[in-house]
Amino acid sequence: MKRRVEESILDDCPGVSQARKQRLLKHFGSLARLRKADAAQIAEVEGISARLAEDIVSFLKTHSQR
């Protein structure tokens, strides 16, 4: 249940559709691993541009885990 709640933060990230969310989580395996990735690593995921990857990194930093 906790994992499900944490992953839903990606639903609020601008530019991240359900399909992109699924690809990100499949690629990194968890939200925790995604949080540790840099923009270049995130941009390796299909459908994620370098600009969007930077936006995701920024979003995750400003929406840290509580």
C-alpha positions as CSV (number, residue, x, y, z in Angstrom):
1,M,0.0,0.0,0.0
2,K,2.8,2.5,0.9
3,R,4.5,1.9,-2.4
4,R,1.3,2.6,-4.2
5,V,0.9,5.9,-2.4
6,E,4.5,7.0,-3.1
7,E,4.3,6.2,-6.7
8,S,1.2,8.3,-7.1
9,I,3.4,11.5,-6.7
10,L,4.3,11.0,-10.4
11,D,0.6,11.5,-11.2
12,D,1.1,15.2,-10.2
13,C,4.3,15.7,-12.2
14,P,3.7,17.9,-15.2
15,G,4.4,16.1,-18.5
16,V,4.3,12.6,-17.0
17,S,1.4,10.6,-18.5
18,Q,0.3,7.2,-17.2
19,A,2.3,5.6,-20.0
20,R,5.5,7.5,-19.1
21,K,4.9,6.8,-15.4
22,Q,4.8,3.1,-16.2
23,R,7.9,3.2,-18.3
24,L,9.8,5.1,-15.6
25,L,8.8,2.7,-12.9
26,K,9.6,-0.3,-15.0
27,H,13.0,1.1,-16.0
28,F,14.0,2.1,-12.4
29,G,12.0,-0.5,-10.5
30,S,10.8,1.9,-7.8
31,L,10.2,5.5,-7.0
32,A,13.2,5.4,-4.6
33,R,15.5,4.5,-7.4
34,L,14.0,7.1,-9.7
35,R,14.6,9.7,-7.1
36,K,18.3,8.8,-7.0
37,A,18.7,9.0,-10.8
38,D,20.0,12.1,-12.5
39,A,18.4,13.8,-15.6
40,A,20.7,11.9,-18.0
41,Q,19.6,8.5,-16.7
42,I,16.0,9.5,-16.7
43,A,16.3,10.7,-20.3
44,E,17.4,7.2,-21.4
45,V,13.8,6.0,-20.8
46,E,11.8,5.8,-24.0
47,G,9.5,8.9,-24.4
48,I,11.4,11.0,-21.9
49,S,13.2,14.0,-23.4
50,A,16.2,15.7,-21.8
51,R,14.0,18.7,-20.8
52,L,11.3,16.5,-19.3
53,A,13.9,14.5,-17.4
54,E,15.2,17.8,-15.9
55,D,11.6,18.7,-15.0
56,I,11.1,15.3,-13.3
57,V,14.3,15.7,-11.3
58,S,13.3,19.2,-10.2
59,F,9.8,18.0,-9.3
60,L,11.0,15.1,-7.2
61,K,13.4,17.3,-5.3
62,T,10.7,19.8,-4.5
63,H,8.2,17.0,-3.5
64,S,10.5,15.0,-1.2
65,Q,9.2,12.1,0.8
66,R,7.7,12.9,4.1
